[in-house]
């Protein structure tokens, strides 16, 4: 089985997309992450949902998780409001690592190794015609366990 057999259409966002819009897209489509594309429509990064949360969670709660417990429930339920006016660019790591991109001929083992190595639940599938879609961790694992 090859990546081309598992690829599906996948939403993309740009670097200047409001991160709250990216969060809505993640929630509405139940996605593990999003493909961030450049001006040519090619993948420049993968934005895992956890990075959106990292941008929204107050820094003091990241530094000391016990402090998250002292915030009252009414305020804790609204922490995503801090994303207003911020962009996808701000949610991405400052020192990007390996880009999880594969071609349609990649094997499932290659995809699994790439996901594990890059800690990405999404691999963008690109060929000579550009972005073809993505393979998600869920799609990969679903296919592997049914064999």
PyMOL commands that set and color helices and strands:
alter all, ss='L'
color gray80, all
select helices_A, chain A and resi 3-6+19-28+49-56+59-63+65-70+73-76+79-83+88-91+108-118+137-145
alter helices_A, ss='H'
color red, helices_A
select strands_A, chain A and resi 12-14+33-37+43-48+101-102+122-127+130-136
alter strands_A, ss='S'
color yellow, strands_A
deselect
rebuild
show_as cartoon
